[in-house]
Amino acid sequence: MNLFQRINFEAGNRQLKFLVIGGLAVNIHAYPRDTADLDLLVCQDARASWLELFLQLDYTVDQDANAFIQFAPPQQEAWPVDLMLVRPATFDPIFQSGIPVDMYGVKLLIPTLEHLITLKLHALKHSHAGRFMKDFLDVENMVRKNKLDLRSDNIRQLFLKYGSMELYEKISRTVANG
């Protein structure tokens, strides 16, 4: 049983809900890019259960910043796992509209394109310099590959609510010039 199958199995047994986010979700929505970890969106109310699950899988907590937990794998060749913990009011609509995809031999959920862009915009708004370019390119490429109209009120409001006017203008320029 691979890691994805194991997480899905163990989460199901514990009635834990999750979505795959990050690079693996970007790969499905936009373009193939390398990713070195498995990013999961989970409800913060299930924090203790998720910690217990990964500790039982012999993962160790590498960093715990309350809303974000990084786990180091038990073996060097295994996937590191990052959990992004959000309030139920944020998690529930993303989970309810999740898109089922086949990933590594198991059917998992990823966010809709709009929800994934929202998560990336939030990350850009609050990220450190080392992550900015990766998330920026993810948003740019999701907009470009999915031919999103940045002038539409819906997309513009998404940027303004979860990102910033500066991000909106910067993405608009790069998409228009590219």
C-alpha positions as protocol buffer text, in pm:
chain_id: "A"
residue {
  index: 1
  type: MET
  ca { x: 0 y: 0 z: 0 }
}
residue {
  index: 2
  type: ASN
  ca { x: 154 y: 334 z: -103 }
}
residue {
  index: 3
  type: LEU
  ca { x: 140 y: 649 z: 111 }
}
residue {
  index: 4
  type: PHE
  ca { x: -162 y: 792 z: -71 }
}
residue {
  index: 5
  type: GLN
  ca { x: -358 y: 469 z: -29 }
}
residue {
  index: 6
  type: ARG
  ca { x: -251 y: 442 z: 334 }
}
residue {
  index: 7
  type: ILE
  ca { x: -352 y: 799 z: 420 }
}
residue {
  index: 8
  type: ASN
  ca { x: -686 y: 755 z: 244 }
}
residue {
  index: 9
  type: PHE
  ca { x: -746 y: 425 z: 426 }
}
residue {
  index: 10
  type: GLU
  ca { x: -644 y: 553 z: 769 }
}
residue {
  index: 11
  type: ALA
  ca { x: -834 y: 880 z: 728 }
}
residue {
  index: 12
  type: GLY
  ca { x: -1144 y: 687 z: 623 }
}
residue {
  index: 13
  type: ASN
  ca { x: -1120 y: 461 z: 927 }
}
residue {
  index: 14
  type: ARG
  ca { x: -1099 y: 770 z: 1150 }
}
residue {
  index: 15
  type: GLN
  ca { x: -1364 y: 964 z: 957 }
}
residue {
  index: 16
  type: LEU
  ca { x: -1112 y: 1236 z: 875 }
}
residue {
  index: 17
  type: LYS
  ca { x: -1174 y: 1450 z: 569 }
}
residue {
  index: 18
  type: PHE
  ca { x: -901 y: 1606 z: 355 }
}
residue {
  index: 19
  type: LEU
  ca { x: -817 y: 1745 z: 14 }
}
residue {
  index: 20
  type: VAL
  ca { x: -487 y: 1728 z: -172 }
}
residue {
  index: 21
  type: ILE
  ca { x: -361 y: 2080 z: -237 }
}
residue {
  index: 22
  type: GLY
  ca { x: -26 y: 2232 z: -335 }
}
residue {
  index: 23
  type: GLY
  ca { x: 180 y: 2115 z: -628 }
}
residue {
  index: 24
  type: LEU
  ca { x: -11 y: 1793 z: -689 }
}
residue {
  index: 25
  type: ALA
  ca { x: -339 y: 1984 z: -726 }
}
residue {
  index: 26
  type: VAL
  ca { x: -169 y: 2247 z: -944 }
}
residue {
  index: 27
  type: ASN
  ca { x: -44 y: 1964 z: -1168 }
}
residue {
  index: 28
  type: ILE
  ca { x: -403 y: 1859 z: -1233 }
}
residue {
  index: 29
  type: HIS
  ca { x: -546 y: 2208 z: -1278 }
}
residue {
  index: 30
  type: ALA
  ca { x: -272 y: 2370 z: -1479 }
}
residue {
  index: 31
  type: TYR
  ca { x: 67 y: 2237 z: -1564 }
}
residue {
  index: 32
  type: PRO
  ca { x: 311 y: 1971 z: -1454 }
}
residue {
  index: 33
  type: ARG
  ca { x: 566 y: 2098 z: -1208 }
}
residue {
  index: 34
  type: ASP
  ca { x: 794 y: 1922 z: -965 }
}
residue {
  index: 35
  type: THR
  ca { x: 675 y: 1888 z: -610 }
}
residue {
  index: 36
  type: ALA
  ca { x: 866 y: 1740 z: -324 }
}
residue {
  index: 37
  type: ASP
  ca { x: 588 y: 1696 z: -70 }
}
residue {
  index: 38
  type: LEU
  ca { x: 225 y: 1605 z: -18 }
}
residue {
  index: 39
  type: ASP
  ca { x: 14 y: 1901 z: 92 }
}
residue {
  index: 40
  type: LEU
  ca { x: -321 y: 1831 z: 256 }
}
residue {
  index: 41
  type: LEU
  ca { x: -598 y: 2070 z: 354 }
}
residue {
  index: 42
  type: VAL
  ca { x: -768 y: 1956 z: 675 }
}
residue {
  index: 43
  type: CYS
  ca { x: -1010 y: 2096 z: 930 }
}
residue {
  index: 44
  type: GLN
  ca { x: -841 y: 2241 z: 1238 }
}
residue {
  index: 45
  type: ASP
  ca { x: -1102 y: 2068 z: 1457 }
}
residue {
  index: 46
  type: ALA
  ca { x: -937 y: 1736 z: 1365 }
}
residue {
  index: 47
  type: ARG
  ca { x: -582 y: 1853 z: 1446 }
}
residue {
  index: 48
  type: ALA
  ca { x: -518 y: 1597 z: 1722 }
}
residue {
  index: 49
  type: SER
  ca { x: -646 y: 1309 z: 1508 }
}
residue {
  index: 50
  type: TRP
  ca { x: -424 y: 1410 z: 1215 }
}
residue {
  index: 51
  type: LEU
  ca { x: -120 y: 1438 z: 1442 }
}
residue {
  index: 52
  type: GLU
  ca { x: -195 y: 1093 z: 1582 }
}
residue {
  index: 53
  type: LEU
  ca { x: -239 y: 945 z: 1233 }
}
residue {
  index: 54
  type: PHE
  ca { x: 96 y: 1069 z: 1104 }
}
residue {
  index: 55
  type: LEU
  ca { x: 281 y: 978 z: 1422 }
}
residue {
  index: 56
  type: GLN
  ca { x: 141 y: 624 z: 1385 }
}
residue {
  index: 57
  type: LEU
  ca { x: 277 y: 624 z: 1028 }
}
residue {
  index: 58
  type: ASP
  ca { x: 620 y: 697 z: 1185 }
}
residue {
  index: 59
  type: TYR
  ca { x: 631 y: 1057 z: 1064 }
}
residue {
  index: 60
  type: THR
  ca { x: 784 y: 1316 z: 1293 }
}
residue {
  index: 61
  type: VAL
  ca { x: 675 y: 1676 z: 1338 }
}
residue {
  index: 62
  type: ASP
  ca { x: 934 y: 1893 z: 1168 }
}
residue {
  index: 63
  type: GLN
  ca { x: 754 y: 2224 z: 1220 }
}
residue {
  index: 64
  type: ASP
  ca { x: 428 y: 2312 z: 1394 }
}
residue {
  index: 65
  type: ALA
  ca { x: 298 y: 2664 z: 1337 }
}
residue {
  index: 66
  type: ASN
  ca { x: -61 y: 2598 z: 1451 }
}
residue {
  index: 67
  type: ALA
  ca { x: -228 y: 2647 z: 1112 }
}
residue {
  index: 68
  type: PHE
  ca { x: 49 y: 2459 z: 933 }
}
residue {
  index: 69
  type: ILE
  ca { x: 225 y: 2135 z: 1032 }
}
residue {
  index: 70
  type: GLN
  ca { x: 520 y: 1989 z: 843 }
}
residue {
  index: 71
  type: PHE
  ca { x: 595 y: 1620 z: 891 }
}
residue {
  index: 72
  type: ALA
  ca { x: 928 y: 1458 z: 810 }
}
residue {
  index: 73
  type: PRO
  ca { x: 898 y: 1111 z: 656 }
}
residue {
  index: 74
  type: PRO
  ca { x: 1019 y: 794 z: 826 }
}
residue {
  index: 75
  type: GLN
  ca { x: 1251 y: 716 z: 533 }
}
residue {
  index: 76
  type: GLN
  ca { x: 1448 y: 958 z: 320 }
}
residue {
  index: 77
  type: GLU
  ca { x: 1280 y: 845 z: -4 }
}
residue {
  index: 78
  type: ALA
  ca { x: 925 y: 886 z: 136 }
}
residue {
  index: 79
  type: TRP
  ca { x: 706 y: 1190 z: 80 }
}
residue {
  index: 80
  type: PRO
  ca { x: 720 y: 1466 z: 339 }
}
residue {
  index: 81
  type: VAL
  ca { x: 369 y: 1578 z: 432 }
}
residue {
  index: 82
  type: ASP
  ca { x: 240 y: 1928 z: 508 }
}
residue {
  index: 83
  type: LEU
  ca { x: -97 y: 1989 z: 668 }
}
residue {
  index: 84
  type: MET
  ca { x: -275 y: 2319 z: 623 }
}
residue {
  index: 85
  type: LEU
  ca { x: -535 y: 2348 z: 899 }
}
residue {
  index: 86
  type: VAL
  ca { x: -834 y: 2575 z: 844 }
}
residue {
  index: 87
  type: ARG
  ca { x: -1155 y: 2656 z: 1028 }
}
residue {
  index: 88
  type: PRO
  ca { x: -1464 y: 2448 z: 951 }
}
residue {
  index: 89
  type: ALA
  ca { x: -1628 y: 2749 z: 782 }
}
residue {
  index: 90
  type: THR
  ca { x: -1337 y: 2752 z: 535 }
}
residue {
  index: 91
  type: PHE
  ca { x: -1288 y: 2377 z: 503 }
}
residue {
  index: 92
  type: ASP
  ca { x: -1648 y: 2262 z: 456 }
}
residue {
  index: 93
  type: PRO
  ca { x: -1731 y: 2447 z: 130 }
}
residue {
  index: 94
  type: ILE
  ca { x: -1394 y: 2354 z: -22 }
}
residue {
  index: 95
  type: PHE
  ca { x: -1446 y: 1989 z: 73 }
}
residue {
  index: 96
  type: GLN
  ca { x: -1809 y: 1983 z: -45 }
}
residue {
  index: 97
  type: SER
  ca { x: -1714 y: 2111 z: -390 }
}
residue {
  index: 98
  type: GLY
  ca { x: -1395 y: 1902 z: -411 }
}
residue {
  index: 99
  type: ILE
  ca { x: -1314 y: 1731 z: -739 }
}
residue {
  index: 100
  type: PRO
  ca { x: -1242 y: 1356 z: -726 }
}
residue {
  index: 101
  type: VAL
  ca { x: -925 y: 1258 z: -910 }
}
residue {
  index: 102
  type: ASP
  ca { x: -722 y: 941 z: -943 }
}
residue {
  index: 103
  type: MET
  ca { x: -386 y: 993 z: -778 }
}
residue {
  index: 104
  type: TYR
  ca { x: -131 y: 718 z: -720 }
}
residue {
  index: 105
  type: GLY
  ca { x: -389 y: 441 z: -730 }
}
residue {
  index: 106
  type: VAL
  ca { x: -656 y: 601 z: -514 }
}
residue {
  index: 107
  type: LYS
  ca { x: -944 y: 842 z: -568 }
}
residue {
  index: 108
  type: LEU
  ca { x: -874 y: 1162 z: -374 }
}
residue {
  index: 109
  type: LEU
  ca { x: -1028 y: 1508 z: -367 }
}
residue {
  index: 110
  type: ILE
  ca { x: -863 y: 1828 z: -486 }
}
residue {
  index: 111
  type: PRO
  ca { x: -1011 y: 2178 z: -461 }
}
residue {
  index: 112
  type: THR
  ca { x: -1188 y: 2341 z: -752 }
}
residue {
  index: 113
  type: LEU
  ca { x: -973 y: 2573 z: -959 }
}
residue {
  index: 114
  type: GLU
  ca { x: -1125 y: 2878 z: -787 }
}
residue {
  index: 115
  type: HIS
  ca { x: -1063 y: 2736 z: -440 }
}
residue {
  index: 116
  type: LEU
  ca { x: -705 y: 2639 z: -527 }
}
residue {
  index: 117
  type: ILE
  ca { x: -636 y: 2989 z: -659 }
}
residue {
  index: 118
  type: THR
  ca { x: -788 y: 3128 z: -339 }
}
residue {
  index: 119
  type: LEU
  ca { x: -553 y: 2913 z: -128 }
}
residue {
  index: 120
  type: LYS
  ca { x: -255 y: 3022 z: -337 }
}
residue {
  index: 121
  type: LEU
  ca { x: -354 y: 3390 z: -312 }
}
residue {
  index: 122
  type: HIS
  ca { x: -380 y: 3357 z: 63 }
}
residue {
  index: 123
  type: ALA
  ca { x: -35 y: 3195 z: 70 }
}
residue {
  index: 124
  type: LEU
  ca { x: 106 y: 3475 z: -148 }
}
residue {
  index: 125
  type: LYS
  ca { x: -41 y: 3742 z: 78 }
}
residue {
  index: 126
  type: HIS
  ca { x: 116 y: 3583 z: 386 }
}
residue {
  index: 127
  type: SER
  ca { x: 421 y: 3405 z: 245 }
}
residue {
  index: 128
  type: HIS
  ca { x: 788 y: 3455 z: 299 }
}
residue {
  index: 129
  type: ALA
  ca { x: 1019 y: 3553 z: 16 }
}
residue {
  index: 130
  type: GLY
  ca { x: 1141 y: 3196 z: -43 }
}
residue {
  index: 131
  type: ARG
  ca { x: 793 y: 3071 z: -140 }
}
residue {
  index: 132
  type: PHE
  ca { x: 663 y: 3375 z: -322 }
}
residue {
  index: 133
  type: MET
  ca { x: 786 y: 3294 z: -672 }
}
residue {
  index: 134
  type: LYS
  ca { x: 661 y: 2933 z: -668 }
}
residue {
  index: 135
  type: ASP
  ca { x: 310 y: 3034 z: -558 }
}
residue {
  index: 136
  type: PHE
  ca { x: 308 y: 3332 z: -794 }
}
residue {
  index: 137
  type: LEU
  ca { x: 397 y: 3110 z: -1091 }
}
residue {
  index: 138
  type: ASP
  ca { x: 130 y: 2860 z: -985 }
}
residue {
  index: 139
  type: VAL
  ca { x: -139 y: 3131 z: -989 }
}
residue {
  index: 140
  type: GLU
  ca { x: -10 y: 3277 z: -1314 }
}
residue {
  index: 141
  type: ASN
  ca { x: -9 y: 2938 z: -1485 }
}
residue {
  index: 142
  type: MET
  ca { x: -351 y: 2836 z: -1350 }
}
residue {
  index: 143
  type: VAL
  ca { x: -495 y: 3163 z: -1484 }
}
residue {
  index: 144
  type: ARG
  ca { x: -318 y: 3122 z: -1817 }
}
residue {
  index: 145
  type: LYS
  ca { x: -383 y: 2749 z: -1877 }
}
residue {
  index: 146
  type: ASN
  ca { x: -748 y: 2775 z: -1779 }
}
residue {
  index: 147
  type: LYS
  ca { x: -795 y: 3094 z: -1983 }
}
residue {
  index: 148
  type: LEU
  ca { x: -946 y: 3282 z: -1689 }
}
residue {
  index: 149
  type: ASP
  ca { x: -1061 y: 3633 z: -1768 }
}
residue {
  index: 150
  type: LEU
  ca { x: -884 y: 3850 z: -1513 }
}
residue {
  index: 151
  type: ARG
  ca { x: -1117 y: 4137 z: -1604 }
}
residue {
  index: 152
  type: SER
  ca { x: -1422 y: 3942 z: -1485 }
}
residue {
  index: 153
  type: ASP
  ca { x: -1564 y: 4079 z: -1162 }
}
residue {
  index: 154
  type: ASN
  ca { x: -1559 y: 3733 z: -999 }
}
residue {
  index: 155
  type: ILE
  ca { x: -1186 y: 3676 z: -1058 }
}
residue {
  index: 156
  type: ARG
  ca { x: -1094 y: 4034 z: -969 }
}
residue {
  index: 157
  type: GLN
  ca { x: -1289 y: 4009 z: -642 }
}
residue {
  index: 158
  type: LEU
  ca { x: -1117 y: 3680 z: -563 }
}
residue {
  index: 159
  type: PHE
  ca { x: -780 y: 3855 z: -591 }
}
residue {
  index: 160
  type: LEU
  ca { x: -892 y: 4152 z: -385 }
}
residue {
  index: 161
  type: LYS
  ca { x: -1049 y: 3943 z: -109 }
}
residue {
  index: 162
  type: TYR
  ca { x: -777 y: 3680 z: -67 }
}
residue {
  index: 163
  type: GLY
  ca { x: -474 y: 3844 z: -224 }
}
residue {
  index: 164
  type: SER
  ca { x: -417 y: 4211 z: -294 }
}
residue {
  index: 165
  type: MET
  ca { x: -455 y: 4471 z: -566 }
}
residue {
  index: 166
  type: GLU
  ca { x: -78 y: 4452 z: -617 }
}
residue {
  index: 167
  type: LEU
  ca { x: -97 y: 4075 z: -683 }
}
residue {
  index: 168
  type: TYR
  ca { x: -392 y: 4125 z: -917 }
}
residue {
  index: 169
  type: GLU
  ca { x: -206 y: 4388 z: -1118 }
}
residue {
  index: 170
  type: LYS
  ca { x: 117 y: 4188 z: -1126 }
}
residue {
  index: 171
  type: ILE
  ca { x: -58 y: 3869 z: -1247 }
}
residue {
  index: 172
  type: SER
  ca { x: -260 y: 4072 z: -1498 }
}
residue {
  index: 173
  type: ARG
  ca { x: 59 y: 4219 z: -1644 }
}
residue {
  index: 174
  type: THR
  ca { x: 244 y: 3888 z: -1667 }
}
residue {
  index: 175
  type: VAL
  ca { x: -53 y: 3711 z: -1827 }
}
residue {
  index: 176
  type: ALA
  ca { x: -109 y: 3995 z: -2075 }
}
residue {
  index: 177
  type: ASN
  ca { x: 262 y: 3999 z: -2169 }
}
residue {
  index: 178
  type: GLY
  ca { x: 304 y: 3627 z: -2191 }
}
